[in-house]
Amino acid sequence: MGKISNQHITEKLTAQFGEKFNNLSEPFGLLTFETTTDVISDLLAFLKNDTELKFNYLTDITAVHYPEKTNALCVVYHVHSLTNNVRARIKVSIPVSNPTIPTATTLWEGANWMERETFDFFGIQFTGHPNLVRILNVDDMTVFPMRREYQLEDPNRVDKKDFFFGR
């Protein structure tokens, strides 16, 4: 079977979900769109289980923190249809005050570690996850280091001062 077009995928999603996804774009040919927390589980299940689309491979789950936005945390899913040789990116924006989204472990067991890592670094709560605990940072850590809430460097470090570099 050959590669299916982004337009065909978009048409199938529109027929199934109507206006429940938006902001379609195709940066570098990668179909990208946004949806909401109440739709994401059904949308991912449709992409995976549709007999034509067959997005059977979850490539990645991660997040991005946009502190200037109202819904500052954005969970990003990358899925791949190995059969059709096509990829898609789905984004879901959520507020820092309530960073919850349904788990994808019910669809892909591989989502387990991806969601744990995203929780560990961004504090996103994946509801329904079987074991949402830190995976890389120490267990008693109270912050989420990939959020853009912290200075990148200690401003008091003397080894970074200009006079050490002849300036």
DOTI-998090 format. One record per residue (C-alpha): residue number from 1; x, y, z. Coordinates in steps of 0.001 Angstrom, whole numbers. Example, Ala and Ser with C-alpha at 12.3 -4.5 7.8 and 13.67 -1.06 7.14 Angstrom:
2
R     i      east     north        up
R     1     12300     -4500      7800
R     2     13670     -1060      7140
END
This chain:
167
R     i      east     north        up
R     1         0         0         0
R     2      1298      3455      -874
R     3      1541      6606      1157
R     4     -1742      8362      1882
R     5     -1955     12148      1718
R     6     -2255     14563      4618
R     7     -5412     15895      2967
R     8     -7003     12432      3034
R     9     -6117     12022      6730
R    10     -7597     15459      7449
R    11    -10811     14565      5582
R    12    -11202     11340      7594
R    13    -10592     13206     10864
R    14    -13107     15901      9892
R    15    -15721     13264      9067
R    16    -15150     11617     12464
R    17    -14519     14606     14744
R    18    -15888     17668     12934
R    19    -14523     20838     14495
R    20    -12916     19091     17487
R    21     -9428     19597     16066
R    22     -7944     22769     14601
R    23     -4833     24771     13680
R    24     -3880     22408     10886
R    25      -460     22936      9364
R    26      2140     20917      7487
R    27      5620     22081      8511
R    28      8110     20142      6367
R    29      5206     17930      5243
R    30      4375     16742      8788
R    31       615     16900      9383
R    32       208     18860     12625
R    33     -2973     19819     14445
R    34     -4368     20601     17878
R    35     -7192     19151     19947
R    36     -8400     19150     23552
R    37     -8063     16836     26557
R    38    -11641     15572     26217
R    39    -11032     14484     22590
R    40     -7409     13264     22613
R    41     -8107      9667     23697
R    42    -10800      9116     21057
R    43     -8714     10826     18388
R    44     -5616      8718     19112
R    45     -7737      5549     19183
R    46     -9267      6484     15814
R    47     -5862      7126     14251
R    48     -4545      3799     15549
R    49     -7553      1579     14881
R    50     -8882      2950     11579
R    51     -8467       162      9018
R    52     -7072      2554      6417
R    53     -4991      5017      8452
R    54     -3275      2480     10786
R    55     -1211      4885     12917
R    56       -10      1879     14880
R    57      3321      3266     16131
R    58      3598      5873     18877
R    59      6917      7565     18183
R    60      6966     10001     21099
R    61      5065     11861     23782
R    62      6636     15004     25165
R    63      5685     18506     26229
R    64      6666     22144     25749
R    65      6214     24990     28219
R    66      5051     28328     26777
R    67      4898     30571     29883
R    68      3396     33485     27927
R    69       254     31523     26979
R    70     -2898     30900     29041
R    71     -2663     27143     28557
R    72      1096     27179     29014
R    73      1816     23447     28809
R    74      1500     21694     25473
R    75      1544     17889     25318
R    76      2831     16700     21940
R    77      2183     13263     20410
R    78      4019     11923     17358
R    79      2387      8931     15664
R    80      3512      6959     12628
R    81      1632      4722     10215
R    82      4235      2160      9223
R    83      1847       695      6651
R    84      1234      4027      4912
R    85      4634      5589      5668
R    86      3117      8776      7035
R    87      3467     10642     10328
R    88      1321     13057     12293
R    89      1823     15395     15250
R    90     -1006     16155     17682
R    91      -816     18949     20262
R    92     -2973     19482     23342
R    93     -2599     22679     25389
R    94     -3360     22532     29111
R    95     -3036     25000     31993
R    96      -180     24825     34512
R    97     -2802     25128     37283
R    98     -4382     21801     36232
R    99     -1883     19865     34088
R   100     -3965     16728     33506
R   101     -4581     14696     30360
R   102     -5752     11099     29812
R   103     -3095      8406     29469
R   104     -2243      6793     26144
R   105     -1052      3581     27834
R   106     -4451      2038     27097
R   107     -3552      2235     23378
R   108       227      1773     23399
R   109      2154       106     26216
R   110      5201      2083     25083
R   111      3481      5268     26255
R   112      4272      4223     29828
R   113      7856      5494     29961
R   114      7172      8468     27674
R   115      4425      9686     30007
R   116      6579      9092     33077
R   117      9364     11178     31552
R   118      6923     13954     30602
R   119      5521     13903     34151
R   120      9030     13934     35608
R   121     10196     16986     33664
R   122      6977     18987     33140
R   123      4622     17838     35942
R   124      1883     16684     33587
R   125      -527     14252     35265
R   126     -1573     11452     32915
R   127     -4853     10246     34412
R   128     -5225      6487     34308
R   129     -1484      5838     34043
R   130      -604      2585     35872
R   131      2530      3902     37650
R   132      3070      7647     37239
R   133      6257      8175     39245
R   134      9516      9942     38452
R   135     11756      8043     36071
R   136     14992     10080     35748
R   137     15061     12667     38541
R   138     15286     11910     42250
R   139     12016     10850     43868
R   140     11877     13696     46409
R   141     12375     16446     43821
R   142      9681     19121     44185
R   143     10140     20996     40883
R   144      9759     20151     37208
R   145     13049     21196     35577
R   146     11906     21578     31958
R   147      9372     24254     32783
R   148     10592     27712     31908
R   149     10170     28982     35454
R   150     13820     28934     36451
R   151     16924     30836     35425
R   152     19179     28902     33110
R   153     22320     29833     35043
R   154     23210     31133     38462
R   155     23796     34888     37910
R   156     26292     34943     40781
R   157     28802     32573     39189
R   158     32107     34439     39103
R   159     33659     32212     36413
R   160     31216     33714     33896
R   161     32178     37365     34541
R   162     33499     39417     31640
R   163     36752     40444     33353
R   164     37965     36831     33169
R   165     37745     37045     29376
R   166     39453     40424     28869
R   167     36173     42284     28315
END
